[in-house]
Amino acid sequence: MVRSLVDLLTEHAIRHPDRTAYRYLVTGDCDGEIQELSYDRLARRSRAVAAWLQERGLAGSRAMLLYPPGLEFMCGYFGCLAAGVVAVPGVPPRGRTQNHRALTRMRRLIADADAKVILGGREVIEALSGLTQHLPELAGLTWVATEDIPDDAADAWREPDLDADSVAFLQYTSGSTSAPRGVMVTHGNLLDNERIITARMGHTPDAIAEHGHEMFVSWLPVYHDMGLIGPVLNTVYLGVTATLFSPLHFLQRPQRWLTAVGRYRPHTSGGPNFAYELSLRHATPDLLDGLDLSSWKVAFNGAEPVRAATLRRFADTFAPAGFRREALYPCYGLAEATLMVSGSTPGTAPTLLPPADGRPDTDAVGSGRPGPGLTVVIADPERHEELPDGEVGEIWVSGASVAKGYWRNALATRETFRARLAGHEGRFLRTGDLGFLRDGELFVTGRLKDLIVVDGRNHYPQDLELTAETAHPALRPGCTAAFGVDPAPTDDGTAGTEQAVLVAEIAPDAVGEAEKITDVVRSAIAEAHGLSVRDVVLVRPGTIPKTSSGKIQRHASRAAYLGGTLALIEEPALG
């Protein structure tokens, strides 16, 4: 009986030891340096890391994983699973502009997870020694560069006592939150969601054989759920091969993604909507002439709103390279459900529903059907009652993929993971997302929980609001609203990604400093969250919409911004 991905890794290492599990494009280019990790090598390195952790009595504790893009992350991650250690994927500090944000997140995650050990690449571990003055909590942790652990350490590995309810890793939900929430993903959750991904994406034995075991190409960050649960872990679940490269190399030259898809001819590859838009901007005639995308069966699109205009333009633009519209694969998921909740049917074009006003390219995009074994209902968020087909409400999910809860946060776990629905047995996960079902297919329409998603990254509005209010004393505490808006249309029809707007009340005597205040707020949000806001709007005191209990009404603020009815400050006339 398979109890964890560790069992499957061991099985693959025995049955086909020399098969490549992961191929890494060091420069992001197919004709550059390439590193490979076989199943035998991955299993042995994972056991060596696991034995090192076990010998230090760390089984059951949390390990922070701080790796640059590359193959060593896989050895550290599977090493944790094989040791019964709870992995906590994190982002290593890198570069001057990234340091403050990465250090802040590291501090929060180390404290929240109560991490006892840091696993990382050699350069990261060496760099940590110079950060102890900024992160004094590092002094109490054990650090190790996992590539320095010798192979023969694997001989001391002992199989851990795991079951389906054992926590495998903590997936932190936001790159910007000041109160991070670690989703407790169990070994049972992982196996169930890998089963769902396999079923919904058509990763059948026939498909694997047809593609010669080349199933994935991915540039997605492995410390985020979409990049980890999909391309990285489904690879080991199936015993196939994935080609990976750095997100930075993709952003520097987006054409590298499609070049790699054309070269390695995988079954599945994808990313958030913005990735398809970036690819469209770099779709030169020379690129199209050299591409063959005919083997690409699942081009998944999720993690942020999927736009009908993007789907249409991508299919039209890359059709000459053999790309088929039926490969477009909108899907929906979240960390609290391990990852995948619903996905399209491979070989079938996405479902589009035209809007009532008939505006072009604003169709609602279907995110496919729920995975087998998952129950998805649309609920009235206030009455906790199921809504009929076609009616918009909150998306609720139940099934074996739904995670155990939030790490050390009983209140949030109860509110999010323990919902009861009239007429249904068991508990449901409240996703905080809005949508409707039509003929069994899920359509996601918005976010009840006010998350702002920019370029595939989640930003909590309350974090942006706090950063703004602490950036300049003229901003009135508790009187700031952050929200997301659709991008402004461009001349070439590019859809783009959601953009953040911030509306803030300021003290009357600060009106003359409005331009300076706006610049300070923009800079503070860029530094703290790595986010460029579309607009900072300063308004008169007492005019931000609030509930009767004093809570900011972000939806009302957004409506006022879009409708041009905000009470803008009036700057004094010159002269």
Secondary structure, DSSP 8 states (H G I E B T S, - for coil): ---SHHHHHHHHHHH-TTSEEEEEETTS-TTS-EEEEEHHHHHHHHHHHHHHHHHTT-TTSEEEEE--SSSHHHHHHHHHHHHT-EEEEE----SHHHHHHHHHHHHHHHHHHT--EEEE-HHHHHHHTT-TTT-GGGGGSEEEEGGGS-GGGGGG-------TTSEEEEEE--SS-SS--EEEEEHHHHHHHHHHHHHHTT--HHHHHHTTTEEEEE-S-TTSHHHIIIIIHHHHHHT-EEEE--HHHHHH-THHHHHHHHHH--SEEEE-HHHHHHHHHT--HHHHHT---TT--EEEE-SS---HHHHHHHHHHHGGGT--GGGEEEEEE-GGGSSEEEE--TTS---EE--TT--TT--EEB--EE-TT-EEEEEETTTTEE--TT--EEEEEESTTS---BTT-HHHHHHHH-B--TT--S-BEEEEEEEEEETTEEEEEEETT--EEETTEEE-HHHHHHHHHHH-TTEEEEEEEEEEE-----TT------EEEEEEEE-GGGGGGHHHHHHHHHHHHHHHHS---SEEEEE-TT-S-B-TTS-B-HHHHHHHHHHT---B-------
